[in-house]
Amino acid sequence: MKPAQTPAINLTSGLLLLGLATVWGGSFFFAEIALREVPPLTITLHRVFWAVPVLFIVVLAKGLKIPRSAQAWACYLMMGALNNAIPFSLIFWGQTNIGSGLASILNGTTAVFGAVVAGMFLVDEPLTGRKIVGALFGVLGVAVIMGLDALANFDPRNLGQLAILGAALSYAFAGVWGKKYLSGYSPIMNAFGMLVGATMLMIPVALYVDGVPSVALSVDIWACLLAVAVLSTAVAYLLYFEILVRAGSANLMLVTLLIPPIAVGLSYTFLSERLGAEAGYGFALIAVGLAITDGRLLNRLRGKKNGGV
């Protein structure tokens, strides 16, 4: 029995992939601006809260059945914590110490570390030597970005970087949780359910830590909050699942490589953020780690070496 072939990326899938990378890369940019007036946990609350009604309209339009069991909603609550509440909060807090471009590069470790976590907990995704090597390249990339002096000297920026890595790890566990407990439900319903769960978690947390959210915000801040909720969350999930159907999960991993250049470009153009050479070197190592984890590039090179095409 031949292994299933990865679907090819056509023009439509490529444009959708670029669109997803743009709205996800934009989330770091939107948050960077919103942080001028809104604290991190409240930005997370805005992000999940305003995305819920958008996806609810989609659920109704598609005639999807909303689960009524307590077990389903308990799973959505956990998924909302792992895939939204925890990582969003860590990323936005991390951005109070580091720039949006660097945050997006560190977030690029999600796919590499996700493969390792899946290999540890999912029987059908074994932890192979290739995945371990890919993860080592990811770790090396992070070490280059943070610098060796991070081990000896305290710097608030290091805490910000560690927060982004914590978010990447949370995303990795979310992938395992979703595959184990939510695979029987519609993907759009899962996106809606976990955002409802994340909102339920973030309301008391944000109120306790940040107090009642202010509505007396400038127009550009409100625009960024709505953009990160509607574009970078609700629309992003719709694009994500459309690409998943059209091009498969392997090709969907490519978005990880597209997000940092977009986020860095936005922060450079509009926020005048500059990154050091170590960020570029670190991103290159993380990209190599992703390529090794994915395996297709290595297989192609192997095939050419053996006379294949």
C-alpha positions, 0 to 999 in steps of 0.5 A: 500500500502506497503512502498517501500523497501530499496534495499539490499547492495550486494558485488558489491554495497558494493565495489562501496560504499567503492570506493566512500568513498575512492575517496571522503575521498581522496579529503581532503588528496589531497587538504591538499597537494595541499595547500602547493603551491596553494591557496584554490580558485584556487584548487576549479577551478582546481577541477571543470575545469579538471573534466568537460572534463572527464564527457563530454566524458561520456556524449558523450559516452552515447549519452546524449542530452545536454540541450539548454535552458537558463533555464536549464543552469541557474539551472545548474549555481545555482547547480554548486554554491551550490554543487561545487563552494561554498562548495569546496572553503569553505572546502579548505579554512577551511583546511588552518586552520584545518587538513584534518581529522577534516575537513572530520569529520565536513563535515559528518554533511552534511547528517544530516543537509540535511535531515532537510533542505529537510524537510523544503523545500520539501513537500515529505520529511517532517521534522519529530521529528526523523530528528530533534533529528538527527540534534540535535545530529549532532549539539552536535557532532560539539559542542564537536569538537569545544569545549565550549571555542570557544564561548569565545575565538577567534581561527582561527581554529574555523573559519576553522571549521565554514567554513566546516559547511558552506560547509555542509549547502551549500550541503544541499541546493544543494540537495533541488535545484537539486530535485526541478529543475533538476530531469527531466534530466539525473543524469550524465548530471546534474553532467556535467552541474553543473560542467560547471556552477561551472567552469564558476563561479570560473574562474573570482572569482579565477582570481580576488582573487588569480591571474592567476594560476601558472603552475610552480608547483611540480609534486606531487602538479599537481598529487594531483590537477588532482586526486582531479578533476578526481578521487574525482570529475568526477569518484566520481559522476559516482560511486555515480549515479551507487550506487544510481541505485543499492542500493538506496539513503538510503544506499548511505547515509552510505558513510557519515560514511565511509569518515572520517575514510578514510580521517583520516587514510590518514592524519595520515599515510602520513601527521602525523596529530593527532586528539584529543579525542574530534574529536572522540567523536564528530564523534561518536555523528554525526554518531548517529545523522545520524543513527537516521535520517536514521531510519533503525537501530531504526526500526530494534531494535524496531522490535527485541523488539517486537519479530521481526527478 
